[in-house]
């Protein structure tokens, strides 16, 4: 409820688990904390971090910005 009341945007593709499912043996999934949506020549970046009791908000924000910068470099390199 807090997230729905606080955030001003739709999470859309952000977050969730990602990876191949192997029904015959172990499955290894990871939490997706960065995503790019490309539509009509525009790239929209979604990124986040894991916030805990010991988190420093400024460092978490810097981490989120670095994730978006990495995504931007990947997109720019593919142009």
PDB file of N, CA, C and O in Angstrom:
ATOM      1  N   UNK A   1       0.822  -1.205   0.000  1.00  0.00           N
ATOM      2  CA  UNK A   1       0.000   0.000   0.000  1.00  0.00           C
ATOM      3  C   UNK A   1       0.863   1.264   0.000  1.00  0.00           C
ATOM      4  O   UNK A   1       0.556   2.227  -0.704  1.00  0.00           O
ATOM      5  N   UNK A   2       1.946   1.262   0.794  1.00  0.00           N
ATOM      6  CA  UNK A   2       2.801   2.443   0.874  1.00  0.00           C
ATOM      7  C   UNK A   2       3.399   2.776  -0.489  1.00  0.00           C
ATOM      8  O   UNK A   2       3.438   3.940  -0.887  1.00  0.00           O
ATOM      9  N   UNK A   3       3.863   1.756  -1.200  1.00  0.00           N
ATOM     10  CA  UNK A   3       4.463   1.992  -2.522  1.00  0.00           C
ATOM     11  C   UNK A   3       3.433   2.601  -3.465  1.00  0.00           C
ATOM     12  O   UNK A   3       3.731   3.563  -4.172  1.00  0.00           O
ATOM     13  N   UNK A   4       2.226   2.048  -3.480  1.00  0.00           N
ATOM     14  CA  UNK A   4       1.187   2.572  -4.370  1.00  0.00           C
ATOM     15  C   UNK A   4       0.833   4.020  -4.043  1.00  0.00           C
ATOM     16  O   UNK A   4       0.541   4.805  -4.945  1.00  0.00           O
ATOM     17  N   UNK A   5       0.857   4.373  -2.776  1.00  0.00           N
ATOM     18  CA  UNK A   5       0.525   5.741  -2.361  1.00  0.00           C
ATOM     19  C   UNK A   5       1.679   6.711  -2.595  1.00  0.00           C
ATOM     20  O   UNK A   5       1.452   7.899  -2.824  1.00  0.00           O
ATOM     21  N   UNK A   6       2.912   6.217  -2.539  1.00  0.00           N
ATOM     22  CA  UNK A   6       4.087   7.083  -2.589  1.00  0.00           C
ATOM     23  C   UNK A   6       4.610   7.305  -4.001  1.00  0.00           C
ATOM     24  O   UNK A   6       4.934   8.434  -4.371  1.00  0.00           O
ATOM     25  N   UNK A   7       4.696   6.248  -4.789  1.00  0.00           N
ATOM     26  CA  UNK A   7       5.262   6.366  -6.133  1.00  0.00           C
ATOM     27  C   UNK A   7       4.280   7.038  -7.077  1.00  0.00           C
ATOM     28  O   UNK A   7       3.070   6.825  -7.000  1.00  0.00           O
ATOM     29  N   UNK A   8       4.820   7.843  -7.957  1.00  0.00           N
ATOM     30  CA  UNK A   8       3.992   8.590  -8.909  1.00  0.00           C
ATOM     31  C   UNK A   8       4.006   7.975 -10.306  1.00  0.00           C
ATOM     32  O   UNK A   8       3.457   8.557 -11.241  1.00  0.00           O
ATOM     33  N   UNK A   9       4.622   6.813 -10.457  1.00  0.00           N
ATOM     34  CA  UNK A   9       4.706   6.193 -11.774  1.00  0.00           C
ATOM     35  C   UNK A   9       4.367   4.702 -11.676  1.00  0.00           C
ATOM     36  O   UNK A   9       4.445   4.094 -10.609  1.00  0.00           O
ATOM     37  N   UNK A  10       3.997   4.146 -12.805  1.00  0.00           N
ATOM     38  CA  UNK A  10       3.714   2.716 -12.907  1.00  0.00           C
ATOM     39  C   UNK A  10       5.041   1.965 -12.964  1.00  0.00           C
ATOM     40  O   UNK A  10       5.923   2.338 -13.738  1.00  0.00           O
ATOM     41  N   UNK A  11       5.195   0.932 -12.172  1.00  0.00           N
ATOM     42  CA  UNK A  11       6.441   0.152 -12.175  1.00  0.00           C
ATOM     43  C   UNK A  11       6.628  -0.598 -13.491  1.00  0.00           C
ATOM     44  O   UNK A  11       7.757  -0.936 -13.847  1.00  0.00           O
ATOM     45  N   UNK A  12       5.578  -0.857 -14.198  1.00  0.00           N
ATOM     46  CA  UNK A  12       5.640  -1.473 -15.518  1.00  0.00           C
ATOM     47  C   UNK A  12       6.537  -2.710 -15.523  1.00  0.00           C
ATOM     48  O   UNK A  12       6.179  -3.741 -14.955  1.00  0.00           O
ATOM     49  N   UNK A  13       7.699  -2.607 -16.163  1.00  0.00           N
ATOM     50  CA  UNK A  13       8.588  -3.754 -16.306  1.00  0.00           C
ATOM     51  C   UNK A  13       9.573  -3.899 -15.163  1.00  0.00           C
ATOM     52  O   UNK A  13      10.323  -4.874 -15.121  1.00  0.00           O
ATOM     53  N   UNK A  14       9.590  -2.962 -14.242  1.00  0.00           N
ATOM     54  CA  UNK A  14      10.616  -2.958 -13.199  1.00  0.00           C
ATOM     55  C   UNK A  14      10.427  -4.088 -12.198  1.00  0.00           C
ATOM     56  O   UNK A  14       9.319  -4.344 -11.726  1.00  0.00           O
ATOM     57  N   UNK A  15      11.499  -4.739 -11.892  1.00  0.00           N
ATOM     58  CA  UNK A  15      11.636  -5.737 -10.829  1.00  0.00           C
ATOM     59  C   UNK A  15      10.991  -7.069 -11.190  1.00  0.00           C
ATOM     60  O   UNK A  15      10.343  -7.211 -12.227  1.00  0.00           O
ATOM     61  N   UNK A  16      11.184  -8.012 -10.326  1.00  0.00           N
ATOM     62  CA  UNK A  16      10.711  -9.369 -10.533  1.00  0.00           C
ATOM     63  C   UNK A  16      11.895 -10.304 -10.680  1.00  0.00           C
ATOM     64  O   UNK A  16      13.048  -9.880 -10.609  1.00  0.00           O
ATOM     65  N   UNK A  17      11.607 -11.563 -10.884  1.00  0.00           N
ATOM     66  CA  UNK A  17      12.656 -12.569 -11.041  1.00  0.00           C
ATOM     67  C   UNK A  17      12.865 -12.861 -12.514  1.00  0.00           C
ATOM     68  O   UNK A  17      11.923 -12.823 -13.305  1.00  0.00           O
ATOM     69  N   UNK A  18      14.110 -13.154 -12.879  1.00  0.00           N
ATOM     70  CA  UNK A  18      14.452 -13.389 -14.273  1.00  0.00           C
ATOM     71  C   UNK A  18      15.448 -14.530 -14.364  1.00  0.00           C
ATOM     72  O   UNK A  18      16.364 -14.631 -13.548  1.00  0.00           O
ATOM     73  N   UNK A  19      15.267 -15.382 -15.347  1.00  0.00           N
ATOM     74  CA  UNK A  19      16.191 -16.487 -15.566  1.00  0.00           C
ATOM     75  C   UNK A  19      15.454 -17.682 -16.137  1.00  0.00           C
ATOM     76  O   UNK A  19      14.225 -17.743 -16.090  1.00  0.00           O
ATOM     77  N   UNK A  20      16.205 -18.636 -16.679  1.00  0.00           N
ATOM     78  CA  UNK A  20      15.578 -19.826 -17.267  1.00  0.00           C
ATOM     79  C   UNK A  20      15.086 -20.783 -16.180  1.00  0.00           C
ATOM     80  O   UNK A  20      15.739 -20.964 -15.153  1.00  0.00           O
ATOM     81  N   UNK A  21      13.949 -21.379 -16.419  1.00  0.00           N
ATOM     82  CA  UNK A  21      13.386 -22.379 -15.510  1.00  0.00           C
ATOM     83  C   UNK A  21      13.783 -23.753 -16.039  1.00  0.00           C
ATOM     84  O   UNK A  21      13.509 -24.077 -17.195  1.00  0.00           O
ATOM     85  N   UNK A  22      14.416 -24.546 -15.215  1.00  0.00           N
ATOM     86  CA  UNK A  22      14.825 -25.893 -15.587  1.00  0.00           C
ATOM     87  C   UNK A  22      14.015 -26.873 -14.743  1.00  0.00           C
ATOM     88  O   UNK A  22      14.244 -26.989 -13.539  1.00  0.00           O
ATOM     89  N   UNK A  23      13.083 -27.570 -15.356  1.00  0.00           N
ATOM     90  CA  UNK A  23      12.203 -28.482 -14.628  1.00  0.00           C
ATOM     91  C   UNK A  23      12.892 -29.783 -14.242  1.00  0.00           C
ATOM     92  O   UNK A  23      12.389 -30.512 -13.387  1.00  0.00           O
ATOM     93  N   UNK A  24      14.040 -30.091 -14.859  1.00  0.00           N
ATOM     94  CA  UNK A  24      14.734 -31.350 -14.587  1.00  0.00           C
ATOM     95  C   UNK A  24      15.818 -31.237 -13.518  1.00  0.00           C
ATOM     96  O   UNK A  24      16.289 -32.255 -13.011  1.00  0.00           O
ATOM     97  N   UNK A  25      16.214 -30.027 -13.172  1.00  0.00           N
ATOM     98  CA  UNK A  25      17.236 -29.845 -12.134  1.00  0.00           C
ATOM     99  C   UNK A  25      17.044 -28.472 -11.490  1.00  0.00           C
ATOM    100  O   UNK A  25      15.950 -27.908 -11.534  1.00  0.00           O
ATOM    101  N   UNK A  26      18.094 -27.947 -10.901  1.00  0.00           N
ATOM    102  CA  UNK A  26      17.990 -26.668 -10.208  1.00  0.00           C
ATOM    103  C   UNK A  26      17.708 -25.519 -11.170  1.00  0.00           C
ATOM    104  O   UNK A  26      18.162 -25.515 -12.315  1.00  0.00           O
ATOM    105  N   UNK A  27      16.957 -24.556 -10.680  1.00  0.00           N
ATOM    106  CA  UNK A  27      16.698 -23.323 -11.405  1.00  0.00           C
ATOM    107  C   UNK A  27      17.380 -22.191 -10.660  1.00  0.00           C
ATOM    108  O   UNK A  27      17.273 -22.097  -9.438  1.00  0.00           O
ATOM    109  N   UNK A  28      18.070 -21.343 -11.375  1.00  0.00           N
ATOM    110  CA  UNK A  28      18.739 -20.195 -10.767  1.00  0.00           C
ATOM    111  C   UNK A  28      18.126 -18.922 -11.339  1.00  0.00           C
ATOM    112  O   UNK A  28      18.239 -18.648 -12.533  1.00  0.00           O
ATOM    113  N   UNK A  29      17.483 -18.157 -10.482  1.00  0.00           N
ATOM    114  CA  UNK A  29      16.857 -16.904 -10.883  1.00  0.00           C
ATOM    115  C   UNK A  29      17.556 -15.747 -10.181  1.00  0.00           C
ATOM    116  O   UNK A  29      18.170 -15.929  -9.130  1.00  0.00           O
ATOM    117  N   UNK A  30      17.462 -14.574 -10.759  1.00  0.00           N
ATOM    118  CA  UNK A  30      18.003 -13.400 -10.090  1.00  0.00           C
ATOM    119  C   UNK A  30      16.956 -12.305 -10.091  1.00  0.00           C
ATOM    120  O   UNK A  30      16.046 -12.303 -10.920  1.00  0.00           O
ATOM    121  N   UNK A  31      17.087 -11.374  -9.160  1.00  0.00           N
ATOM    122  CA  UNK A  31      16.156 -10.258  -9.054  1.00  0.00           C
ATOM    123  C   UNK A  31      16.572  -9.193 -10.058  1.00  0.00           C
ATOM    124  O   UNK A  31      17.716  -8.739 -10.062  1.00  0.00           O
ATOM    125  N   UNK A  32      15.645  -8.807 -10.895  1.00  0.00           N
ATOM    126  CA  UNK A  32      15.903  -7.815 -11.929  1.00  0.00           C
ATOM    127  C   UNK A  32      15.701  -6.412 -11.353  1.00  0.00           C
ATOM    128  O   UNK A  32      14.567  -5.990 -11.125  1.00  0.00           O
ATOM    129  N   UNK A  33      16.794  -5.697 -11.119  1.00  0.00           N
ATOM    130  CA  UNK A  33      16.718  -4.341 -10.576  1.00  0.00           C
ATOM    131  C   UNK A  33      17.049  -3.267 -11.603  1.00  0.00           C
ATOM    132  O   UNK A  33      17.232  -2.102 -11.250  1.00  0.00           O
ATOM    133  N   UNK A  34      17.127  -3.656 -12.878  1.00  0.00           N
ATOM    134  CA  UNK A  34      17.337  -2.662 -13.925  1.00  0.00           C
ATOM    135  C   UNK A  34      16.722  -3.164 -15.221  1.00  0.00           C
ATOM    136  O   UNK A  34      16.858  -4.334 -15.579  1.00  0.00           O
ATOM    137  N   UNK A  35      16.047  -2.267 -15.912  1.00  0.00           N
ATOM    138  CA  UNK A  35      15.334  -2.608 -17.134  1.00  0.00           C
ATOM    139  C   UNK A  35      15.356  -1.395 -18.062  1.00  0.00           C
ATOM    140  O   UNK A  35      15.390  -0.254 -17.601  1.00  0.00           O
ATOM    141  N   UNK A  36      15.338  -1.646 -19.362  1.00  0.00           N
ATOM    142  CA  UNK A  36      15.190  -0.578 -20.352  1.00  0.00           C
ATOM    143  C   UNK A  36      13.994  -0.923 -21.225  1.00  0.00           C
ATOM    144  O   UNK A  36      13.861  -2.052 -21.697  1.00  0.00           O
ATOM    145  N   UNK A  37      13.138   0.048 -21.434  1.00  0.00           N
ATOM    146  CA  UNK A  37      12.030  -0.106 -22.370  1.00  0.00           C
ATOM    147  C   UNK A  37      12.281   0.874 -23.513  1.00  0.00           C
ATOM    148  O   UNK A  37      12.407   2.079 -23.293  1.00  0.00           O
ATOM    149  N   UNK A  38      12.354   0.345 -24.738  1.00  0.00           N
ATOM    150  CA  UNK A  38      12.590   1.192 -25.906  1.00  0.00           C
ATOM    151  C   UNK A  38      11.325   1.197 -26.746  1.00  0.00           C
ATOM    152  O   UNK A  38      10.835   0.150 -27.170  1.00  0.00           O
ATOM    153  N   UNK A  39      10.807   2.395 -26.977  1.00  0.00           N
ATOM    154  CA  UNK A  39       9.572   2.531 -27.739  1.00  0.00           C
ATOM    155  C   UNK A  39       9.582   3.868 -28.472  1.00  0.00           C
ATOM    156  O   UNK A  39       9.853   4.911 -27.876  1.00  0.00           O
ATOM    157  N   UNK A  40       9.287   3.829 -29.760  1.00  0.00           N
ATOM    158  CA  UNK A  40       9.203   5.043 -30.583  1.00  0.00           C
ATOM    159  C   UNK A  40      10.466   5.900 -30.475  1.00  0.00           C
ATOM    160  O   UNK A  40      10.388   7.125 -30.382  1.00  0.00           O
ATOM    161  N   UNK A  41      11.634   5.242 -30.488  1.00  0.00           N
ATOM    162  CA  UNK A  41      12.898   5.957 -30.455  1.00  0.00           C
ATOM    163  C   UNK A  41      13.276   6.537 -29.103  1.00  0.00           C
ATOM    164  O   UNK A  41      14.221   7.320 -29.007  1.00  0.00           O
ATOM    165  N   UNK A  42      12.558   6.168 -28.072  1.00  0.00           N
ATOM    166  CA  UNK A  42      12.826   6.688 -26.724  1.00  0.00           C
ATOM    167  C   UNK A  42      13.142   5.531 -25.786  1.00  0.00           C
ATOM    168  O   UNK A  42      12.420   4.534 -25.753  1.00  0.00           O
ATOM    169  N   UNK A  43      14.230   5.667 -25.020  1.00  0.00           N
ATOM    170  CA  UNK A  43      14.605   4.647 -24.029  1.00  0.00           C
ATOM    171  C   UNK A  43      14.210   5.139 -22.641  1.00  0.00           C
ATOM    172  O   UNK A  43      14.571   6.243 -22.235  1.00  0.00           O
ATOM    173  N   UNK A  44      13.467   4.307 -21.921  1.00  0.00           N
ATOM    174  CA  UNK A  44      13.081   4.612 -20.542  1.00  0.00           C
ATOM    175  C   UNK A  44      13.777   3.620 -19.637  1.00  0.00           C
ATOM    176  O   UNK A  44      13.646   2.409 -19.820  1.00  0.00           O
ATOM    177  N   UNK A  45      14.515   4.119 -18.663  1.00  0.00           N
ATOM    178  CA  UNK A  45      15.276   3.277 -17.746  1.00  0.00           C
ATOM    179  C   UNK A  45      14.512   3.110 -16.441  1.00  0.00           C
ATOM    180  O   UNK A  45      13.945   4.063 -15.907  1.00  0.00           O
ATOM    181  N   UNK A  46      14.508   1.885 -15.941  1.00  0.00           N
ATOM    182  CA  UNK A  46      13.948   1.579 -14.631  1.00  0.00           C
ATOM    183  C   UNK A  46      15.075   0.940 -13.828  1.00  0.00           C
ATOM    184  O   UNK A  46      15.677  -0.033 -14.283  1.00  0.00           O
ATOM    185  N   UNK A  47      15.368   1.464 -12.653  1.00  0.00           N
ATOM    186  CA  UNK A  47      16.431   0.894 -11.820  1.00  0.00           C
ATOM    187  C   UNK A  47      16.080   1.100 -10.356  1.00  0.00           C
ATOM    188  O   UNK A  47      15.309   1.994 -10.006  1.00  0.00           O
ATOM    189  N   UNK A  48      16.649   0.271  -9.520  1.00  0.00           N
ATOM    190  CA  UNK A  48      16.401   0.393  -8.089  1.00  0.00           C
ATOM    191  C   UNK A  48      17.501  -0.275  -7.301  1.00  0.00           C
ATOM    192  O   UNK A  48      18.529  -0.675  -7.846  1.00  0.00           O
ATOM    193  N   UNK A  49      17.268  -0.389  -6.019  1.00  0.00           N
ATOM    194  CA  UNK A  49      18.263  -0.972  -5.128  1.00  0.00           C
ATOM    195  C   UNK A  49      17.541  -1.660  -3.978  1.00  0.00           C
ATOM    196  O   UNK A  49      16.332  -1.508  -3.805  1.00  0.00           O
ATOM    197  N   UNK A  50      18.289  -2.403  -3.211  1.00  0.00           N
ATOM    198  CA  UNK A  50      17.728  -3.053  -2.035  1.00  0.00           C
ATOM    199  C   UNK A  50      17.921  -2.169  -0.817  1.00  0.00           C
ATOM    200  O   UNK A  50      19.055  -1.891  -0.426  1.00  0.00           O
ATOM    201  N   UNK A  51      16.839  -1.728  -0.217  1.00  0.00           N
ATOM    202  CA  UNK A  51      16.925  -0.850   0.943  1.00  0.00           C
ATOM    203  C   UNK A  51      16.714  -1.668   2.211  1.00  0.00           C
ATOM    204  O   UNK A  51      15.743  -2.412   2.342  1.00  0.00           O
ATOM    205  N   UNK A  52      17.647  -1.508   3.133  1.00  0.00           N
ATOM    206  CA  UNK A  52      17.567  -2.196   4.423  1.00  0.00           C
ATOM    207  C   UNK A  52      17.676  -1.156   5.542  1.00  0.00           C
ATOM    208  O   UNK A  52      17.839   0.037   5.287  1.00  0.00           O
ATOM    209  N   UNK A  53      17.586  -1.624   6.756  1.00  0.00           N
ATOM    210  CA  UNK A  53      17.693  -0.737   7.918  1.00  0.00           C
ATOM    211  C   UNK A  53      19.034  -0.001   7.942  1.00  0.00           C
ATOM    212  O   UNK A  53      19.114   1.136   8.407  1.00  0.00           O
ATOM    213  N   UNK A  54      20.078  -0.650   7.444  1.00  0.00           N
ATOM    214  CA  UNK A  54      21.421  -0.061   7.457  1.00  0.00           C
ATOM    215  C   UNK A  54      21.750   0.757   6.209  1.00  0.00           C
ATOM    216  O   UNK A  54      22.862   1.269   6.085  1.00  0.00           O
ATOM    217  N   UNK A  55      20.805   0.885   5.292  1.00  0.00           N
ATOM    218  CA  UNK A  55      21.068   1.598   4.039  1.00  0.00           C
ATOM    219  C   UNK A  55      21.311   3.083   4.276  1.00  0.00           C
ATOM    220  O   UNK A  55      20.723   3.705   5.160  1.00  0.00           O
ATOM    221  N   UNK A  56      22.200   3.623   3.454  1.00  0.00           N
ATOM    222  CA  UNK A  56      22.445   5.065   3.418  1.00  0.00           C
ATOM    223  C   UNK A  56      21.709   5.590   2.181  1.00  0.00           C
ATOM    224  O   UNK A  56      22.088   5.251   1.060  1.00  0.00           O
ATOM    225  N   UNK A  57      20.667   6.409   2.357  1.00  0.00           N
ATOM    226  CA  UNK A  57      19.870   6.858   1.209  1.00  0.00           C
ATOM    227  C   UNK A  57      20.695   7.483   0.091  1.00  0.00           C
ATOM    228  O   UNK A  57      20.406   7.246  -1.082  1.00  0.00           O
ATOM    229  N   UNK A  58      21.705   8.268   0.417  1.00  0.00           N
ATOM    230  CA  UNK A  58      22.536   8.898  -0.612  1.00  0.00           C
ATOM    231  C   UNK A  58      23.310   7.854  -1.415  1.00  0.00           C
ATOM    232  O   UNK A  58      23.401   7.957  -2.638  1.00  0.00           O
ATOM    233  N   UNK A  59      23.862   6.858  -0.741  1.00  0.00           N
ATOM    234  CA  UNK A  59      24.598   5.796  -1.440  1.00  0.00           C
ATOM    235  C   UNK A  59      23.656   4.953  -2.298  1.00  0.00           C
ATOM    236  O   UNK A  59      24.024   4.537  -3.396  1.00  0.00           O
ATOM    237  N   UNK A  60      22.449   4.701  -1.806  1.00  0.00           N
ATOM    238  CA  UNK A  60      21.478   3.933  -2.590  1.00  0.00           C
ATOM    239  C   UNK A  60      21.088   4.707  -3.847  1.00  0.00           C
ATOM    240  O   UNK A  60      20.951   4.119  -4.920  1.00  0.00           O
ATOM    241  N   UNK A  61      20.908   6.024  -3.720  1.00  0.00           N
ATOM    242  CA  UNK A  61      20.583   6.854  -4.876  1.00  0.00           C
ATOM    243  C   UNK A  61      21.732   6.837  -5.885  1.00  0.00           C
ATOM    244  O   UNK A  61      21.500   6.729  -7.089  1.00  0.00           O
ATOM    245  N   UNK A  62      22.969   6.943  -5.398  1.00  0.00           N
ATOM    246  CA  UNK A  62      24.135   6.887  -6.285  1.00  0.00           C
ATOM    247  C   UNK A  62      24.196   5.542  -7.009  1.00  0.00           C
ATOM    248  O   UNK A  62      24.514   5.488  -8.198  1.00  0.00           O
ATOM    249  N   UNK A  63      23.893   4.460  -6.295  1.00  0.00           N
ATOM    250  CA  UNK A  63      23.890   3.129  -6.914  1.00  0.00           C
ATOM    251  C   UNK A  63      22.847   3.058  -8.024  1.00  0.00           C
ATOM    252  O   UNK A  63      23.108   2.507  -9.093  1.00  0.00           O
ATOM    253  N   UNK A  64      21.675   3.614  -7.769  1.00  0.00           N
ATOM    254  CA  UNK A  64      20.614   3.609  -8.774  1.00  0.00           C
ATOM    255  C   UNK A  64      21.034   4.414  -9.998  1.00  0.00           C
ATOM    256  O   UNK A  64      20.787   3.993 -11.129  1.00  0.00           O
ATOM    257  N   UNK A  65      21.659   5.556  -9.787  1.00  0.00           N
ATOM    258  CA  UNK A  65      22.140   6.363 -10.910  1.00  0.00           C
ATOM    259  C   UNK A  65      23.207   5.619 -11.717  1.00  0.00           C
ATOM    260  O   UNK A  65      23.206   5.678 -12.947  1.00  0.00           O
ATOM    261  N   UNK A  66      24.110   4.926 -11.037  1.00  0.00           N
ATOM    262  CA  UNK A  66      25.151   4.157 -11.739  1.00  0.00           C
ATOM    263  C   UNK A  66      24.528   3.053 -12.591  1.00  0.00           C
ATOM    264  O   UNK A  66      24.997   2.786 -13.697  1.00  0.00           O
ATOM    265  N   UNK A  67      23.482   2.416 -12.087  1.00  0.00           N
ATOM    266  CA  UNK A  67      22.808   1.373 -12.866  1.00  0.00           C
ATOM    267  C   UNK A  67      22.218   1.962 -14.139  1.00  0.00           C
ATOM    268  O   UNK A  67      22.330   1.362 -15.209  1.00  0.00           O
ATOM    269  N   UNK A  68      21.590   3.129 -14.036  1.00  0.00           N
ATOM    270  CA  UNK A  68      21.023   3.766 -15.222  1.00  0.00           C
ATOM    271  C   UNK A  68      22.116   4.193 -16.195  1.00  0.00           C
ATOM    272  O   UNK A  68      21.940   4.080 -17.408  1.00  0.00           O
ATOM    273  N   UNK A  69      23.234   4.677 -15.683  1.00  0.00           N
ATOM    274  CA  UNK A  69      24.347   5.061 -16.552  1.00  0.00           C
ATOM    275  C   UNK A  69      24.898   3.852 -17.303  1.00  0.00           C
ATOM    276  O   UNK A  69      25.265   3.958 -18.474  1.00  0.00           O
ATOM    277  N   UNK A  70      24.954   2.708 -16.632  1.00  0.00           N
ATOM    278  CA  UNK A  70      25.404   1.479 -17.292  1.00  0.00           C
ATOM    279  C   UNK A  70      24.449   1.108 -18.411  1.00  0.00           C
ATOM    280  O   UNK A  70      24.881   0.763 -19.511  1.00  0.00           O
ATOM    281  N   UNK A  71      23.149   1.176 -18.138  1.00  0.00           N
ATOM    282  CA  UNK A  71      22.157   0.876 -19.171  1.00  0.00           C
ATOM    283  C   UNK A  71      22.303   1.840 -20.346  1.00  0.00           C
ATOM    284  O   UNK A  71      22.216   1.427 -21.502  1.00  0.00           O
ATOM    285  N   UNK A  72      22.523   3.100 -20.058  1.00  0.00           N
ATOM    286  CA  UNK A  72      22.677   4.092 -21.117  1.00  0.00           C
ATOM    287  C   UNK A  72      23.909   3.807 -21.973  1.00  0.00           C
ATOM    288  O   UNK A  72      23.857   3.949 -23.195  1.00  0.00           O
ATOM    289  N   UNK A  73      25.012   3.407 -21.349  1.00  0.00           N
ATOM    290  CA  UNK A  73      26.223   3.068 -22.112  1.00  0.00           C
ATOM    291  C   UNK A  73      25.971   1.861 -23.023  1.00  0.00           C
ATOM    292  O   UNK A  73      26.443   1.834 -24.160  1.00  0.00           O
ATOM    293  N   UNK A  74      25.237   0.875 -22.533  1.00  0.00           N
ATOM    294  CA  UNK A  74      24.926  -0.305 -23.351  1.00  0.00           C
ATOM    295  C   UNK A  74      24.091   0.104 -24.558  1.00  0.00           C
ATOM    296  O   UNK A  74      24.371  -0.322 -25.678  1.00  0.00           O
ATOM    297  N   UNK A  75      23.078   0.918 -24.338  1.00  0.00           N
ATOM    298  CA  UNK A  75      22.228   1.380 -25.444  1.00  0.00           C
ATOM    299  C   UNK A  75      23.053   2.202 -26.433  1.00  0.00           C
ATOM    300  O   UNK A  75      22.960   1.985 -27.641  1.00  0.00           O
ATOM    301  N   UNK A  76      23.849   3.133 -25.941  1.00  0.00           N
ATOM    302  CA  UNK A  76      24.670   3.977 -26.826  1.00  0.00           C
ATOM    303  C   UNK A  76      25.663   3.151 -27.637  1.00  0.00           C
ATOM    304  O   UNK A  76      25.918   3.461 -28.801  1.00  0.00           O
ATOM    305  N   UNK A  77      26.222   2.109 -27.037  1.00  0.00           N
ATOM    306  CA  UNK A  77      27.192   1.261 -27.742  1.00  0.00           C
ATOM    307  C   UNK A  77      26.538   0.468 -28.866  1.00  0.00           C
ATOM    308  O   UNK A  77      27.210   0.066 -29.815  1.00  0.00           O
ATOM    309  N   UNK A  78      25.235   0.243 -28.765  1.00  0.00           N
ATOM    310  CA  UNK A  78      24.554  -0.561 -29.785  1.00  0.00           C
ATOM    311  C   UNK A  78      24.026   0.287 -30.932  1.00  0.00           C
ATOM    312  O   UNK A  78      23.502  -0.252 -31.907  1.00  0.00           O
ATOM    313  N   UNK A  79      24.155   1.599 -30.833  1.00  0.00           N
ATOM    314  CA  UNK A  79      23.642   2.480 -31.902  1.00  0.00           C
ATOM    315  C   UNK A  79      24.598   2.572 -33.064  1.00  0.00           C
ATOM    316  O   UNK A  79      24.319   3.268 -34.040  1.00  0.00           O
TER     317      UNK A  79
END
